């Protein structure tokens, strides 16, 4: 059997080997329906059922004594005894990062599917994270806040005892912007992020919450500290994605810190509600987009806390069981499935079990009629109940199987693959000029749902196929996973490049886009390094170059892209070495790491979830000198709308410069170091253009010194002309 025919069968171009042996009709799917019906789908497309007691000659591993003595690693098809169709991944528990003593040292775990996060965490030990804002900036920003608010912020998420709650709530309310600015930021939040998650509706935040807080009266219900925390969290995210403000601006930080204080004014452990869940959920999203990589764990923890609060108030049970009907039942169902979906995606990204297990969920998905009835007047950019059905039918089964103690066998992986491919994707409605931008983001996100899920599903077996059959992964019994993962990764990189060209400002501020694109780029990069002897479309090296260019452009304003960029450049340099020395791929066990340091991880092992204990090393990780890396010109300012392009270039000019990283000689190749010099400005710092803050109301007893500090802070900061036009009188 020629390897070319094996590849043709794997691609579905000719009939599978078993159907050919039986002279049966083959539908050329992998696995085909005939093999599925006969219970031998694991043999499809290149295997055949043995009818004799002796193994087929082509399935036998024949090594000469000379080859065995020399350690030659020749790719040979496994025998039936060597591959169990009901076996799962071997040695794929993930990584445990330990800093210090095993008992008291800081530890982080990333499961088999969390290889990307593990790679990024290891990278931060090589290139220290730029702490932003600086200590001086933090002190200046905190100087205007009341000590009571600062203490609550530091106590988050605990609630200290003996607080003068009414007085503190008055101080918190004094930091609200004027109502026009509040509405503007809420509209920005809804327009820019509703395609990503549907936590609060326009009716809840603008029609109900803002009037009840800004214009209290008998016609509005009373609000509490957690309602204020919800509003401040929306304002923080709105400021974070406001295209007229710099990335990671201090106005967003201000709102988030006040939101933390408001949440601590009422215990999240004993006085919780649906509003509490939403406030915690929004805070989790903020920390994921805050621009500080160390906040990633805070993002994960707050989403888990929100999920735990949801379980403790019975939110996972259908609201009809408690007598809720109409809009209240719809909003509870709709938000629960948003929270549940986010929890599962986080579980898939980190490899950690979800806080809400699918087996305990008893909440119905809103019907199409409910969507049409109660979504009237909302920005029509959310996925509606389609994403809820996808979560239930596709995402939840993947989590249940991949997070189980016993890993799923390959037969289960193929069945889940088929279910994902057969899940229908609805057509998007025509967009108006008003909602063109959010509808484009929805189309971008929805179009990659299947590819993203399939990439995570197959990534472990992709690594296994690459490791066992480096010269021709398609000959592996799990070669199907290699092709699926590579094709999906290529699609994800392409659509991210296209979307970044259209909307560079918004894309650069949504960290999940870059987490997914990084995972895809690692897959393409490992294929480019090992250079399997099979034709692939697109070419892996060319696609890796495109990914490096994409991340270089985004690293100007996106901290996650900035953290991932050195890893991708290192992959590219290894791929360059592989192209210069093709003989190196003959032996899978001798693929060079291009580093004399054993501390540098092998990207394929980490990405594939190989079991490893990572301890923090005190010695400097050394990388060898690299050849000059010439990347194509920037794409962020080409082919995109004028407003996006202008805002993006404006934000590039507003990033201040700082000293280069203190790296030893040879730590980074010359081209990498030059690239890091271009983007070394702190991405989360305040430039001389200070943000807008809102100080306490005048006339409060005992706050004269606080007012003086606030006025001094604003007067000393060189604000752009007209920047304070939207502030209340207490800020001028």
N, C-alpha and C positions, 0 to 999 in steps of 0.2 A: 504494500500500500504506500503510495507516494505521499510525501508531506504536502504537496500541492493539493491533492484531492482531499486530504484531511482539512486543510484550510477552507476549501470550497464548501465542504459539508458543514463546517462550523459557521460559515457565513450564510448557510441556507441556499447555496447556489445549485447544489445537486442533491440527490436523494441520499439519506443516511445509509450507513453500512448495513445495519440490521434489516431495513426495508429492502435493500438490494439483495441481501442473502435470501430473504423470504419471497422476493419478487412481488412485494406488496406495494400499494400506492403510498407515496410519501408526500405530505403537505409541505415539506422542507422547512418546518418550524424547528426550533431547538428548545426542548425536545419535541419531536413530531407527535401527532395524535396517535399514530399506530403504536409507537413505543410506550406512550403513556397508558394506553388501554391494555397493553400486554404486560405492564408492570416492570418494564426495563428501561424507563426513561433516563436512568443514569448512564446507560451505554450510548445513548444518542449524543452526537451524530456519528462517531467514529468507531465505537465498540460493537462487538457482535457476541451473541450468546454462544458459549462453548457447548458443543454437542458431543465432545469426546472427553475421555478421562485425562488426556494430555493437554497442557496449555497450548494455545495457538502459537506458532513460531513468531508471529509478529507481536505477540503480547509477552513474550519471554525476554527477560533481561540477560543479554549475553555480553559478558565482559571477558576479554582475554586476560591471562595472568599478567601480561606486560602492562595493560591498561590499569588493572587493579593496583599493581605495585606502584605505578607512577601517579596514582591519585587522580586519574583523568575523570572529569565530570561530564560524561556525554549524555545529552538529553535522550532518554529512551522512554517509550510509553510504559506505564505501569501495568503489571499483571493484574488479573482480577483479584488476586489475593492481596495485592499491595494497596488497592483502593477500595474502600468500603463506601458504597453509595449512601450509607446512613451515618457516616462519620462526619464530625464537624471540624472546625479549625483546631489545630494542635498548638498548644502553648500560646494562646492569645487571650490573656487575662487583662492586658493593659499595663499601665505603668503607675508606680507609686513613687512620688517625689518626696524625699525626706530631707529635712534641714536640721541636722543636729542629732540629739539623742533619740533613740527609737520610741521612748516613752514620752518625753516632754518636747521633742522637736516638732516643728511645724511640718505637717504632712498634707499632701494633695494626691488624690487618686483620679486617674482618667482611665475609663474602661476601653475595651477593644475599639469602639467607634470614636473615641476621643483622642485619636492620634494627632490630629491637627493642633488641638489645644496643648498637648504634651510637647510638641515641637516648638510652639510659641513660648511656652514656659521655659524650656531649655535655652531658647535663644536669649531670653532676658537675663540669664545668668552669664552669657557671654558679653552682650552689649547692655550695660545697665540702663534701666529706664530713666528717662529725663523726668524728674519730678516737677510737675507744673500744676498749679502755680508755685512760684518760689515761696520760701518761708516769709520773706519780706512782704510779698504780695498778699499772702494769706493773712498776715497780721494786719495789714492795711485794710483788707476787706472786712475782717472781723471787728475792726475798731469801731465801726459805726453801729454795731448791733448791741442791744441791751445785754448785760451779763446774764440775765435770766434766759434769754433766747440762746446765747452761746452755750450755757450749761446744758440746756435741753438738747441742743444739737450734739454735744459730746456724749450725752447719755443714750442716744439712739441705739436700739429701739425700746429701751426700758423707760419706765415712768417713775421718776423720783417721788418720794412721799412728801407731804406737807407743802405742796405747791399752791401759791395764790392763783388759782386757775383763771378766774375772771379777769384779773389784772393782766396776766400773761396773754390771754386771748385778745385783749384790747391792744396790747403791744404788737402781737402777730398781725392783727388786722391793719395796723398802721403801716405795715410794709407792703400793702397791696398797691398796685399801680392804679391810675385813674381808670374808669370803666371803659373808655375807648381803647386804651392800650390793652386791657385785659381781654376784651372781645377780639381785638386784632390777633393777639397771640393764640387765643383758643381757635380762631378760624385757621391760622397757620398750622396749628397742631392737627386739626381735623383734615385739612387738605393734604398735608405732607405725610402723615403717618397712618391714616385710617386704612390704607391699603395693606399695611403691615400687621396691624392688630386693631381690633374693634373693642376697646375697653369702655370708653364713654361715648355717648351719642351727643349730637348737637343739641337735641332737646334737653338732655340732662344737664349739660354744662352751661350752655348759653341761655336757654329758655327758662331754666329753673334755678340752677345753683347761683349764677352771677346775680340775678335780680334779688334772690333771697338774702345774699350777703351785702350787696351794695345798696339795696333799697328795702330794708327790712320793714315788715308791716304785717297786719293781720292776714293778708291774703297769701302770704308765703309761709311754709312750715319752718320751724326753728331749725337752725343748723348748729353743728357742734365742731369740736376741734378736728375730727377726721374729715369733715366736709371741707374745712379750710385746707387741710393737707392735700386733699384731692385736687382742689383748685390750684394751689401752688405747684403741685406736681405737673399739672397740665401746662401752666405758665412756663415752668422750667423746660419742658420738652418743646414747647412752642418757640421759646427763645433759642433753644439749641439748634433747631432746624430753620430758623428765620434766615432767609438768604441775604437779608440786608445787614446781618450781624456777622462778626468774625466767627470762625469755628471755635467751639468750646469756650464761648464767651462768659464773662463774669456775671452778666445779668442772669444767665441760666443757673449758675452756681448759687447766686443769691437766693433765687426762688426755691431751689432744692434744699438749701439749709434751713430756710424758714419752714418748708414743708416737713422736714424731719422734726423740727421743734413742735410743730402743730400736732404731728402724729404722736409724739411722746407725751403730750398733754393729757391724753386719754389712753389707757393701757390697751395694747393690741392683744394681750393675752386673756383679759377678762371682760373687756367692754368692746367687743368687735361686732362688725356688721358687714354688709355687702360693700359699703363705701370703704371700709378698712381694707378689704381685699383689693379693691381697685386702686387705692392709694399705694399699697405695697407693690402691686403689679407695675404701676407707672414708675415708681422709684426704681424698680428693677430694670426697666427699659432705659431709664435715664443713665444709670451707672454703666450699662452696656454701651451707651453712646457717648460717655463723658470724656473720652479721649485719654483716660489713664488705664493702662493695661491691668494694673493691680486691682482695679475696681471690678474685674470680671468675676471674681469669686463673690463679691458683694452682690453683683447682679444675679448670680445663680442662687445665692442664699435667700435673697429677698423674694424671688419667685417661688422658691420652695416654702418660705414662710407664708406667702399669700395662699399657696395651695393647701397648706396645713390649716390655716384659718378657714378656708372654704370647706374642708372636711369637718371641722369642728362645729360649723353652723349648718351642716346638712346640705350644703350647696350642691353636692354630687347627686342628690336625690331629686327626682322630678318635682317641680314646684306644685303640680296638681295634687300631690300627696298632702301638701300642707294647705290646700284650699285656694291657692293663687290662680287667678284667671286673667284673661285679656292681656293688656300691655305688660303688666307686672310679670306674668308667667313667661311671656315672650322675652323680655329683657333678661330675666334670670337664665333662661335656657341659652339665649344667644351668647351672653357673657361667659357662662360656664364653659361652653365649647371653645371659646377663645382662650380661656385660661388653661383648659385641658390640653388643647393643641400646642400652646406655647410650652407647657411642661414637658410634653412628649418630644418636641423638637429639641429642647434643651437636653433631655436625656440622651437623644441620639448624638448630639454634638459633643457631649462630655463623656459618654459611656457610663453614666451613673444612673441608677434606678430612678424613675420618676416619683415625685411626691404623691401623685394620685395614680393608683394602679387601675388599669382598664377594667379589671374584673369587678371593681366596686362601683362603677359608674351606672347610674340608673336614671339619667336625665335624658329626656327626649330631645331630638333635634328639631328646631323650629321648622314648621311647614312652609311651603312656597306661599300659601295664602297669608300666613303670619308675616312673612318677609314683605310681601306687597302692601299689607295693611299698615304695619307699624314702622316701616322704614320710610314712609312718605315724608318728604321734607329734609331727609338726610342727604349728605353728599354721596352720590351713588358710585362709590369706588370700592366698597368692601366686597369680599368674596361671597357674602351671604351664607346660606347653608351648604353650599358646595364644599367648602373647606371642612365643615363639620362632618359631612359624609365621608370625605377623603380620610379624615382623621380616624373615623370609626372603622372604615372598611380596609384601609391600607396601613396607616401609620401605627395604630394601636397593635395590630398583629405583629408588626415588625419589632416593636418594643418588647412585647411579650416573649417573643422567640429569642431575640438577640440579648436580652438582659437576664434570661433564665440562667440558673446555675449550670445546667447542661446546655452547651451551645447547640444551635440548630444544625441538622444535617443538610447536605447540599440539596437533597430532594425538596426540603422545606423552602430553601432559598429560591429554587426555581418556581415553586408554586406561588410564593409571594411575588416573584417577578412577573409571572403571568397575570396575577390579580391587579398589580399596579398598571401594567400596560393596557389592560382591558377597561380600566376605569375611565369613563367619559369626561372630557373637559369641555365645558360650555363655551359658546362663542360670546365674545365681549360685545356689548352694545356700542353703537356709534357715540363718540364723545363730542361734547361742545367745546368751544374755545375756553370756557371757564374751567372745565374739568379735564382739559387735555393732559396737563402734567400728571395729576394723580392717576388718570386712567392709563397713561403710559407706564407708570410704575406698577399698576395692578397687572397689566398685560405682561410686563417683564417678569413679575413674581409668579403669576399663574402659569406662564408658559414653561417655567423651569421646575414646576412642582414634581413631575414624574422623574425628570433627569436627576434632580437632587436626591429624591428618595431612592432611586435605583443605585446611584453612586454610593450612598451610605450602605445600602443592602449588600453590595458586591465588593466593597473595598477590602475586606479581610481576605476573601478568596482571591481577589486580584493580587494581593501581596504574596499569597501562597503560590499562585501560578507563576509569578515573576521570579520567585526564589527557587522553585523546583525546576522550571524550564526556561532559563533566561534567554536562550537563543530562539526559542519558538514557544511562547506561552500558550498558544492555541492548541498545542499537543497535550497540554495538561488535562487531566480529567475535569478540572474546574476552569478550563480555558474560556468557557463562555463568560465567566465573571471578568476575566481580563478584558475582553472585547467590550462588554457592556460598560464597565467602569471607565475605560478609556474614551469611548464614544460620548458618554454622558459628561465627562470632565471637559472634553473638547467643546461640547455645546455650551456648557455653563461659562466657560471662558469667553466664547464668542459673544454670547448675549450680554455678558457683563461689560465687555468692551463697547458694544453698541450702545448700551444704556448709559454708560459713563460719558460717552461722547454727547449724548442728548442732554443729560442732566448731571453734570459733574458736581454741582454744589450739594444737591440732595443725596446723591449716591455716596459721596465721600463722608457723609455724616451718619450713615446707617451701617453700623459695624457688621451686621450679619451678612451683608452683601460680600464683604471682604473675607469673612471667615469661610464662607462657601467657596468663593473664588480661590482662596488659598488652598483649600483641600483639593480642588480641581487641578490647580497648578502643580501641586506635589505629585499627583498621579501622572500628569503629562511629563513632568520632570524626571521621574524615575524611569519612565519608558524611554525618554531621550538618553538617559545615562547608559542603560543596559543595551540599547540599540538592538532589539530582537531582529533576527533575520527574516522579517516578514514586512511586506508593504503595508503602511498604515496611512489612512487619509482622515484628518490632516496629518502632515508630517510632525512628529512630536517635537523635534528641535525648533522648528519654525514657530510652533504654537507656544513653546516655552518662552521663546524670545518675545512674543506678543504679550504673554502674561507678565514678564519682567517689565516691559514698557508700561503696561497698564498699572502695575503696582508702583513703578517709579513716579508716574504722573499723580496717582492718588496719594502717595506718601507726602506730597507737599502740604496736604490739609487733613489727612486721615491717619490717626495714630496706629490703628491696626494694620493698615497697609505698610506703614513705616516699620513696624516690628517684623512683619513677614518678609519684607523686601530682601534683607541680607540672606535669608534662607533660600529664597528663589535664585538670587545671584550665585549662591554657592552651588545649587543644583545645576545652574547653567554652566558654571565653570567646569564642573565634573563632566557635563555632557560634551563640552569642548574637548576635554582630554580624551573622552571616549571616541570622538570623531577622529582625533589625531592618532589614536592607537587602537584600531579595531580588534587586535588580537586579545585584548584584555577581557573580552566578554566570553571567551571560550570556557572559562572555569567560573562557575557561579560562586564558588566559595572563596575566590580570590579577586573579587571585584574591589579595586582599590578605593580607599576612603579619601585619598588625597590629603591626608593629615597624619602626622606622626603622633598625634595626641589620641589616646584611647577615650578621652572625655567627649570627643565629638561624636554625636549619635549618627547611626546609619538611618537615613530618613525613611527608607522602606520598612525597616523593622519597627521604628516608632510609629509610623503612619498605619502600619498593618495591625497594631495592637499587640505586638510581641511582649510577653511577660518580662518586666524588668524593674529593678529597684534603682532609682536614680537618687544618689546622694550628692549634696552640694559640695563641690570641690573648691578648695581655696587657691588652687593654682590657675594661672591664666591659660585659657584655651587658645592654642596657637593654630592659625591657618597659614598655609604657605602662600608665597607671592603668586598672584594670578596674572594671566595675560590681560591685556587691556580689553575691557568690555565696551563695545560700542552698541548702544541700543538705538532703535529707531526714534525719530523725533516724537515729541509729545502729541497725543491725540485728544487731550482734554479740551483744547480750545478750538478744535476743528469740528465742523459739521454739527454744531449745537446751537440752540436758540441764542439770540444776542444777549438776553437778560441773564441767562445762565452763564454764558461765557464771560460777560463783564463782571458779574459777581465773583466768579471763580478767580479771575485774574486779580481783582481787588483784594481778595482774601490772601492770595499768594504774597502780595506786597505788604500785608499787615502782619506777617509772621516775623517776629524779631529774631536776630541772630544771637547765638550763644557760642561758647567755646566748644570745640570738637570733643568727641568722646575720648576719655583717657585710656587709649588702648596701647598695648605694647607693640614693639616692632613685629611686623609680620602677622599681626592679629587679623587684619583685613587686607584683601588685595587692593592694589593701588586704585583700580577703577571703582571698587566698592567704597573705599574711603573718600574718594572724590565725590561720589554720589551722596554719601552720608553728609559731607560738608554742605552740599546744596540744600539738604532738608533737615539740618540739625537744629533748627529753631524750635523752641518748646511749643508744642501744639496746643497746650492747655494753659496759656499764660496771658496775662493782661499786658498789652502794649501801653505806651503812653496815652492811648485813647481809652479812657476808663469807661466801664459800663454804667448803665443807669440803675441806681438803687433807690429805694424808697425808705426814708427814715421815719422815726416815730412822729406822731402828731404833736404839734406845738401845744403847750399848755399842760402837759402831763407833769405832775409833781415829781421832783427829784431827777428829772431828765435833762436839765439845762446843760450839764457837762456833756451828755450824750449828744445833744443837739449841736454843741460847739464842735465836737469831733466830727460829726456828720458834715457840717458845713465846711470845715477845714478840708475834709477828704474830697469833697466835690470841687471846691475852689482851687485846690492845689493840683488836681488832675487836669491835664490838658485835654479837655473834651472837644470833639469836633463841633463845628458850628451847627447849631440846630439839633444836636443830639439829644438834648433834654426837652425837646418840644412836647413830648408826650407824657412828661412826668407831672405828678401832682404838685401843688404848691409847697408841700413839705420838703420836696427834694431840690428846691431852687433857692 
